[in-house]
């Protein structure tokens, strides 16, 4: 399981909201994993993504973040399945 956290403005713009939506859709459309949870807080959004192979999923998620211009303000954390 991966947790991707993306920092942004306390009140995201419509463009930022669209980037978030597109990221979430691409994770699932490209069969990288399933978004099982999304948490929105002040200045960030966090996605919990269930993946089959962490080693293969991380570079693909990094590429999506890079393509969307969110890589420099993102973190990816590996969490064990509960």
Secondary structure, DSSP 4 states (H G I P E B T S, - for coil): -EEEEEE--SS--HHHHHHHHHHHHHHHHTTS-EEEEEEEETTEEEEEEE-S-HHHHHHHHHHHHHHTT-GGGEEEEE----
